[in-house]
Amino acid sequence: MNRTSDFREKEVINIKDGRRLGFVCDVEINLESGKIEAIVIPGGRSWFGFVGKDDEYVIPWDRIKKIGEDIILVDLDDRFIRKHFD
């Protein structure tokens, strides 16, 4: 069993193309069921990190394929990945 804080130490990798998406910054929990519904990865900073911040990436729980000690493998298509990662 994992604690939600343990997710912050894990890097997320897309198995479709091997892309490293970043580290989990948050999780979305359904308070009624007590289940995790999604993990959240911060977007990159825009304009060389000086101005603003891109949106977060919300990855639905059903897109997670494997959770290891150091990484989380997800199966995402292009609609979940923004140009920042290209």
ZAPAMI-992088 format. One record per atom (N, C-alpha, C): residue in three letters; atom name; x, y, z. Coordinates in steps of 0.05 Angstrom, whole numbers, plus 32768, in hexadecimal, padded with zeros to 4 digits. Layout:
<pts>
<residuo Ala, atomo CA, x X, y Y, z Z>
...
</pts>
This chain:
<pts>
<residuo Met, atomo N, x 8011, y 7FE9, z 8000>
<residuo Met, atomo CA, x 8000, y 8000, z 8000>
<residuo Met, atomo C, x 8012, y 8019, z 8000>
<residuo Asn, atomo N, x 800A, y 802D, z 7FF1>
<residuo Asn, atomo CA, x 8019, y 8046, z 7FEF>
<residuo Asn, atomo C, x 800A, y 805C, z 7FFD>
<residuo Arg, atomo N, x 8018, y 806F, z 8008>
<residuo Arg, atomo CA, x 800D, y 8088, z 8012>
<residuo Arg, atomo C, x 800C, y 809B, z 7FFA>
<residuo Thr, atomo N, x 7FFA, y 80AE, z 7FFB>
<residuo Thr, atomo CA, x 7FF9, y 80C1, z 7FE5>
<residuo Thr, atomo C, x 8012, y 80D2, z 7FE4>
<residuo Ser, atomo N, x 801F, y 80D6, z 7FFB>
<residuo Ser, atomo CA, x 8039, y 80E5, z 7FFB>
<residuo Ser, atomo C, x 804F, y 80D6, z 7FEC>
<residuo Asp, atomo N, x 804D, y 80BB, z 7FEB>
<residuo Asp, atomo CA, x 8061, y 80AB, z 7FDD>
<residuo Asp, atomo C, x 8060, y 80B0, z 7FBF>
<residuo Phe, atomo N, x 804A, y 80B9, z 7FB5>
<residuo Phe, atomo CA, x 8048, y 80BE, z 7F98>
<residuo Phe, atomo C, x 805A, y 80D5, z 7F8F>
<residuo Arg, atomo N, x 805F, y 80E8, z 7FA1>
<residuo Arg, atomo CA, x 8070, y 80FF, z 7F9A>
<residuo Arg, atomo C, x 808D, y 80F8, z 7F93>
<residuo Glu, atomo N, x 8095, y 80E1, z 7F9C>
<residuo Glu, atomo CA, x 80B1, y 80D8, z 7F97>
<residuo Glu, atomo C, x 80B3, y 80C8, z 7F7D>
<residuo Lys, atomo N, x 809D, y 80C4, z 7F6F>
<residuo Lys, atomo CA, x 809D, y 80B3, z 7F57>
<residuo Lys, atomo C, x 809C, y 80C3, z 7F3E>
<residuo Glu, atomo N, x 80AC, y 80BB, z 7F2A>
<residuo Glu, atomo CA, x 80AB, y 80C7, z 7F10>
<residuo Glu, atomo C, x 8097, y 80B8, z 7EFF>
<residuo Val, atomo N, x 8089, y 80C7, z 7EEE>
<residuo Val, atomo CA, x 8075, y 80BC, z 7EDD>
<residuo Val, atomo C, x 8080, y 80BA, z 7EC0>
<residuo Ile, atomo N, x 807D, y 80A2, z 7EB5>
<residuo Ile, atomo CA, x 8087, y 809C, z 7E9A>
<residuo Ile, atomo C, x 8071, y 8090, z 7E89>
<residuo Asn, atomo N, x 806E, y 809B, z 7E71>
<residuo Asn, atomo CA, x 805A, y 8091, z 7E5E>
<residuo Asn, atomo C, x 8064, y 8079, z 7E4F>
<residuo Ile, atomo N, x 8057, y 8062, z 7E51>
<residuo Ile, atomo CA, x 8060, y 804A, z 7E44>
<residuo Ile, atomo C, x 805C, y 804B, z 7E26>
<residuo Lys, atomo N, x 804B, y 805D, z 7E1C>
<residuo Lys, atomo CA, x 8046, y 805F, z 7DFF>
<residuo Lys, atomo C, x 8060, y 8067, z 7DF0>
<residuo Asp, atomo N, x 806E, y 807B, z 7DFC>
<residuo Asp, atomo CA, x 8086, y 8086, z 7DEE>
<residuo Asp, atomo C, x 809E, y 8089, z 7E00>
<residuo Gly, atomo N, x 809D, y 8080, z 7E19>
<residuo Gly, atomo CA, x 80B4, y 8081, z 7E2B>
<residuo Gly, atomo C, x 80B9, y 809D, z 7E36>
<residuo Arg, atomo N, x 80A7, y 80AF, z 7E31>
<residuo Arg, atomo CA, x 80AA, y 80CB, z 7E3A>
<residuo Arg, atomo C, x 80A9, y 80CE, z 7E58>
<residuo Arg, atomo N, x 80BB, y 80DD, z 7E63>
<residuo Arg, atomo CA, x 80BB, y 80E3, z 7E80>
<residuo Arg, atomo C, x 80AA, y 80FC, z 7E84>
<residuo Leu, atomo N, x 8094, y 80F8, z 7E93>
<residuo Leu, atomo CA, x 8081, y 810E, z 7E96>
<residuo Leu, atomo C, x 8086, y 8120, z 7EAE>
<residuo Gly, atomo N, x 8095, y 8116, z 7EC1>
<residuo Gly, atomo CA, x 809A, y 8125, z 7ED9>
<residuo Gly, atomo C, x 8093, y 8115, z 7EF2>
<residuo Phe, atomo N, x 8093, y 8123, z 7F09>
<residuo Phe, atomo CA, x 808D, y 8117, z 7F22>
<residuo Phe, atomo C, x 8071, y 811F, z 7F2C>
<residuo Val, atomo N, x 8064, y 810D, z 7F39>
<residuo Val, atomo CA, x 8049, y 8112, z 7F44>
<residuo Val, atomo C, x 804B, y 8129, z 7F58>
<residuo Cys, atomo N, x 8039, y 813D, z 7F55>
<residuo Cys, atomo CA, x 8038, y 8153, z 7F68>
<residuo Cys, atomo C, x 801F, y 8152, z 7F7A>
<residuo Asp, atomo N, x 800B, y 8142, z 7F71>
<residuo Asp, atomo CA, x 7FF2, y 8141, z 7F80>
<residuo Asp, atomo C, x 7FE2, y 8129, z 7F77>
<residuo Val, atomo N, x 7FCD, y 8122, z 7F86>
<residuo Val, atomo CA, x 7FBA, y 810D, z 7F7E>
<residuo Val, atomo C, x 7F9E, y 8118, z 7F82>
<residuo Glu, atomo N, x 7F8C, y 810E, z 7F72>
<residuo Glu, atomo CA, x 7F70, y 8115, z 7F75>
<residuo Glu, atomo C, x 7F62, y 80FD, z 7F81>
<residuo Ile, atomo N, x 7F54, y 8102, z 7F97>
<residuo Ile, atomo CA, x 7F46, y 80ED, z 7FA6>
<residuo Ile, atomo C, x 7F29, y 80F2, z 7FA7>
<residuo Asn, atomo N, x 7F19, y 80DE, z 7FA2>
<residuo Asn, atomo CA, x 7EFC, y 80DF, z 7FA5>
<residuo Asn, atomo C, x 7EF6, y 80DC, z 7FC3>
<residuo Leu, atomo N, x 7EED, y 80F1, z 7FCF>
<residuo Leu, atomo CA, x 7EE9, y 80F0, z 7FEC>
<residuo Leu, atomo C, x 7ED2, y 80DD, z 7FF5>
<residuo Glu, atomo N, x 7EBF, y 80D9, z 7FE3>
<residuo Glu, atomo CA, x 7EA9, y 80C6, z 7FEA>
<residuo Glu, atomo C, x 7EB2, y 80A9, z 7FEA>
<residuo Ser, atomo N, x 7EC2, y 80A2, z 7FD6>
<residuo Ser, atomo CA, x 7ECB, y 8086, z 7FD5>
<residuo Ser, atomo C, x 7EE6, y 8081, z 7FE2>
<residuo Gly, atomo N, x 7EF6, y 8097, z 7FE5>
<residuo Gly, atomo CA, x 7F10, y 8095, z 7FF1>
<residuo Gly, atomo C, x 7F25, y 808A, z 7FDD>
<residuo Lys, atomo N, x 7F1E, y 808A, z 7FC3>
<residuo Lys, atomo CA, x 7F30, y 807F, z 7FAF>
<residuo Lys, atomo C, x 7F3E, y 8095, z 7FA0>
<residuo Ile, atomo N, x 7F57, y 8090, z 7F98>
<residuo Ile, atomo CA, x 7F66, y 80A3, z 7F87>
<residuo Ile, atomo C, x 7F5A, y 80A2, z 7F6B>
<residuo Glu, atomo N, x 7F53, y 80B9, z 7F60>
<residuo Glu, atomo CA, x 7F48, y 80BB, z 7F45>
<residuo Glu, atomo C, x 7F5C, y 80C3, z 7F30>
<residuo Ala, atomo N, x 7F71, y 80D1, z 7F38>
<residuo Ala, atomo CA, x 7F85, y 80DA, z 7F25>
<residuo Ala, atomo C, x 7F9F, y 80E3, z 7F33>
<residuo Ile, atomo N, x 7FB5, y 80E3, z 7F24>
<residuo Ile, atomo CA, x 7FCD, y 80EF, z 7F2E>
<residuo Ile, atomo C, x 7FD2, y 8109, z 7F1E>
<residuo Val, atomo N, x 7FE0, y 811C, z 7F2A>
<residuo Val, atomo CA, x 7FE4, y 8136, z 7F1D>
<residuo Val, atomo C, x 8002, y 813A, z 7F1B>
<residuo Ile, atomo N, x 800A, y 8143, z 7F03>
<residuo Ile, atomo CA, x 8026, y 814A, z 7EFD>
<residuo Ile, atomo C, x 8027, y 8167, z 7EF6>
<residuo Pro, atomo N, x 803A, y 8176, z 7F02>
<residuo Pro, atomo CA, x 803B, y 8193, z 7EFB>
<residuo Pro, atomo C, x 8044, y 8197, z 7EDE>
<residuo Gly, atomo N, x 8038, y 81AC, z 7ED1>
<residuo Gly, atomo CA, x 8041, y 81B3, z 7EB7>
<residuo Gly, atomo C, x 805B, y 81C2, z 7EB9>
<residuo Gly, atomo N, x 8068, y 81C6, z 7EA3>
<residuo Gly, atomo CA, x 8081, y 81D5, z 7EA3>
<residuo Gly, atomo C, x 807D, y 81F2, z 7EA5>
<residuo Arg, atomo N, x 8091, y 8200, z 7EAC>
<residuo Arg, atomo CA, x 808F, y 821D, z 7EAD>
<residuo Arg, atomo C, x 8091, y 8229, z 7E91>
<residuo Ser, atomo N, x 8081, y 823D, z 7E8B>
<residuo Ser, atomo CA, x 8082, y 8249, z 7E71>
<residuo Ser, atomo C, x 8096, y 8260, z 7E71>
<residuo Trp, atomo N, x 809F, y 8267, z 7E59>
<residuo Trp, atomo CA, x 80B2, y 827D, z 7E54>
<residuo Trp, atomo C, x 80CA, y 827A, z 7E66>
<residuo Phe, atomo N, x 80D8, y 8264, z 7E64>
<residuo Phe, atomo CA, x 80F1, y 825F, z 7E72>
<residuo Phe, atomo C, x 80EF, y 8260, z 7E90>
<residuo Gly, atomo N, x 80D7, y 825A, z 7E9A>
<residuo Gly, atomo CA, x 80D3, y 8259, z 7EB7>
<residuo Gly, atomo C, x 80CF, y 8273, z 7EC5>
<residuo Phe, atomo N, x 80CE, y 8289, z 7EB6>
<residuo Phe, atomo CA, x 80CB, y 82A3, z 7EC2>
<residuo Phe, atomo C, x 80AE, y 82AD, z 7EC5>
<residuo Val, atomo N, x 809E, y 82A6, z 7EB2>
<residuo Val, atomo CA, x 8083, y 82B1, z 7EB3>
<residuo Val, atomo C, x 806F, y 829A, z 7EB1>
<residuo Gly, atomo N, x 805D, y 8299, z 7EC4>
<residuo Gly, atomo CA, x 8046, y 8286, z 7EC3>
<residuo Gly, atomo C, x 804F, y 8269, z 7EC6>
<residuo Lys, atomo N, x 803B, y 8258, z 7EC6>
<residuo Lys, atomo CA, x 803F, y 823B, z 7EC9>
<residuo Lys, atomo C, x 802A, y 822D, z 7EB8>
<residuo Asp, atomo N, x 8032, y 8219, z 7EA9>
<residuo Asp, atomo CA, x 801F, y 820A, z 7E99>
<residuo Asp, atomo C, x 800C, y 81FA, z 7EAB>
<residuo Asp, atomo N, x 7FF7, y 81F1, z 7E9F>
<residuo Asp, atomo CA, x 7FE3, y 81E2, z 7EAE>
<residuo Asp, atomo C, x 7FEE, y 81C7, z 7EB8>
<residuo Glu, atomo N, x 7FE1, y 81BC, z 7ECB>
<residuo Glu, atomo CA, x 7FE9, y 81A2, z 7ED6>
<residuo Glu, atomo C, x 7FDE, y 818C, z 7EC4>
<residuo Tyr, atomo N, x 7FEB, y 8175, z 7EC5>
<residuo Tyr, atomo CA, x 7FE2, y 815E, z 7EB7>
<residuo Tyr, atomo C, x 7FD4, y 814B, z 7ECA>
<residuo Val, atomo N, x 7FBB, y 8146, z 7EC4>
<residuo Val, atomo CA, x 7FAB, y 8134, z 7ED6>
<residuo Val, atomo C, x 7FA9, y 811A, z 7EC7>
<residuo Ile, atomo N, x 7FB3, y 8105, z 7ED3>
<residuo Ile, atomo CA, x 7FB3, y 80EA, z 7EC7>
<residuo Ile, atomo C, x 7FA0, y 80D9, z 7ED6>
<residuo Pro, atomo N, x 7F8A, y 80D0, z 7EC9>
<residuo Pro, atomo CA, x 7F76, y 80BF, z 7ED6>
<residuo Pro, atomo C, x 7F82, y 80A5, z 7EE0>
<residuo Trp, atomo N, x 7F78, y 809C, z 7EF6>
<residuo Trp, atomo CA, x 7F83, y 8083, z 7F03>
<residuo Trp, atomo C, x 7F82, y 806B, z 7EF0>
<residuo Asp, atomo N, x 7F6E, y 806A, z 7EDF>
<residuo Asp, atomo CA, x 7F6C, y 8053, z 7ECD>
<residuo Asp, atomo C, x 7F82, y 8053, z 7EB7>
<residuo Arg, atomo N, x 7F91, y 8068, z 7EB4>
<residuo Arg, atomo CA, x 7FA7, y 806A, z 7EA1>
<residuo Arg, atomo C, x 7FC2, y 8061, z 7EAD>
<residuo Ile, atomo N, x 7FC2, y 805C, z 7EC8>
<residuo Ile, atomo CA, x 7FDA, y 8053, z 7ED5>
<residuo Ile, atomo C, x 7FDB, y 8034, z 7ED1>
<residuo Lys, atomo N, x 7FF3, y 802B, z 7EC7>
<residuo Lys, atomo CA, x 7FF6, y 800F, z 7EC2>
<residuo Lys, atomo C, x 8006, y 8000, z 7ED7>
<residuo Lys, atomo N, x 801A, y 800E, z 7EE3>
<residuo Lys, atomo CA, x 802B, y 8001, z 7EF7>
<residuo Lys, atomo C, x 8037, y 8016, z 7F09>
<residuo Ile, atomo N, x 8037, y 8011, z 7F23>
<residuo Ile, atomo CA, x 8044, y 8022, z 7F36>
<residuo Ile, atomo C, x 805B, y 8013, z 7F42>
<residuo Gly, atomo N, x 8073, y 801D, z 7F3E>
<residuo Gly, atomo CA, x 808B, y 8010, z 7F49>
<residuo Gly, atomo C, x 8096, y 8021, z 7F60>
<residuo Glu, atomo N, x 80AE, y 8019, z 7F69>
<residuo Glu, atomo CA, x 80BB, y 8027, z 7F7F>
<residuo Glu, atomo C, x 80C2, y 8044, z 7F78>
<residuo Asp, atomo N, x 80CB, y 8048, z 7F5F>
<residuo Asp, atomo CA, x 80D5, y 8062, z 7F56>
<residuo Asp, atomo C, x 80C5, y 806F, z 7F40>
<residuo Ile, atomo N, x 80B5, y 805F, z 7F32>
<residuo Ile, atomo CA, x 80A7, y 806A, z 7F1B>
<residuo Ile, atomo C, x 808A, y 8061, z 7F1A>
<residuo Ile, atomo N, x 807B, y 8070, z 7F0B>
<residuo Ile, atomo CA, x 805F, y 8069, z 7F04>
<residuo Ile, atomo C, x 805D, y 8068, z 7EE6>
<residuo Leu, atomo N, x 8055, y 8051, z 7EDB>
<residuo Leu, atomo CA, x 8051, y 804E, z 7EBF>
<residuo Leu, atomo C, x 8034, y 8054, z 7EB7>
<residuo Val, atomo N, x 8031, y 8065, z 7EA4>
<residuo Val, atomo CA, x 8016, y 806D, z 7E9B>
<residuo Val, atomo C, x 8014, y 8068, z 7E7D>
<residuo Asp, atomo N, x 7FFB, y 8064, z 7E74>
<residuo Asp, atomo CA, x 7FF6, y 805F, z 7E57>
<residuo Asp, atomo C, x 7FE5, y 8076, z 7E4D>
<residuo Leu, atomo N, x 7FF2, y 808A, z 7E41>
<residuo Leu, atomo CA, x 7FE5, y 80A2, z 7E38>
<residuo Leu, atomo C, x 7FE8, y 80A6, z 7E1A>
<residuo Asp, atomo N, x 7FD3, y 80B0, z 7E0E>
<residuo Asp, atomo CA, x 7FD5, y 80B8, z 7DF2>
<residuo Asp, atomo C, x 7FD9, y 80D6, z 7DF1>
<residuo Asp, atomo N, x 7FDA, y 80E1, z 7DD9>
<residuo Asp, atomo CA, x 7FE1, y 80FE, z 7DD5>
<residuo Asp, atomo C, x 7FCE, y 8111, z 7DE2>
<residuo Arg, atomo N, x 7FB5, y 810A, z 7DE7>
<residuo Arg, atomo CA, x 7FA2, y 811D, z 7DF2>
<residuo Arg, atomo C, x 7FA9, y 8123, z 7E0F>
<residuo Phe, atomo N, x 7FBA, y 8113, z 7E1C>
<residuo Phe, atomo CA, x 7FC1, y 8118, z 7E38>
<residuo Phe, atomo C, x 7FDC, y 8127, z 7E39>
<residuo Ile, atomo N, x 7FEB, y 8128, z 7E23>
<residuo Ile, atomo CA, x 8006, y 8133, z 7E24>
<residuo Ile, atomo C, x 8006, y 814D, z 7E14>
<residuo Arg, atomo N, x 8011, y 8162, z 7E20>
<residuo Arg, atomo CA, x 8012, y 817B, z 7E13>
<residuo Arg, atomo C, x 802C, y 8180, z 7E05>
<residuo Lys, atomo N, x 802E, y 8195, z 7DF6>
<residuo Lys, atomo CA, x 8047, y 819A, z 7DE7>
<residuo Lys, atomo C, x 805F, y 819E, z 7DF8>
<residuo His, atomo N, x 805B, y 81A6, z 7E11>
<residuo His, atomo CA, x 8072, y 81AB, z 7E23>
<residuo His, atomo C, x 8084, y 8192, z 7E24>
<residuo Phe, atomo N, x 8079, y 817B, z 7E21>
<residuo Phe, atomo CA, x 8089, y 8162, z 7E24>
<residuo Phe, atomo C, x 8094, y 8159, z 7E09>
<residuo Asp, atomo N, x 808D, y 8166, z 7DF2>
<residuo Asp, atomo CA, x 8097, y 815E, z 7DD8>
<residuo Asp, atomo C, x 80B4, y 8165, z 7DD4>
</pts>
